[in-house]
């Protein structure tokens, strides 16, 4: 389809938007022409960008693309995509997402696409987020937890991607909760160490827990954009997309 990458997660709430936005900012600092896409978003007003993932992506990239191009499916109910679509008597069409992505990739050197939930979240009666990734033909950035449960979720997600022969650019670990005790710190270190040994893909991070995102989103993102894991990820994205286009 073109040059881009797909940011997905081992689960919901693992930091996909955080990573996507920080990556976009870093690519812009590298003078890369970056487009963004959030194909499906739930729990939002259909015409509002306030506090939405699509809005944050568009603000980070500084783009003025039409909302229906960046985020063609937006639902009010804060439910999983299929349930939210059914609640409005609508359906999510993979061909429409592919069409809008094709328009974006014609405009930008790299398009960062952010998914919704985990890989097997149903988007229709017979297809999932993973099927969308396969249709787009994009390499994956898998975002996972660095805390307890992170190993199992990450390895299962990687196994699922390998089964469909979907390439993985990197597994990026994120501290979604503060590690305030010695046991929590030991667990995080163990998760990171084990995944670096067993994941079979580059393992980046972990990104430190961000305590003030709700109040200082923009500043926190700019700091993350300069962090080693995001800089490493951006370099890989550059080589895989922009670097291969010439």
Order of alpha helices (4+ residues) and beta strands (2+ residues): beta-alpha-beta-beta-alpha-alpha-beta-alpha-alpha-beta-alpha-beta-alpha-beta-alpha-beta-alpha-alpha-alpha
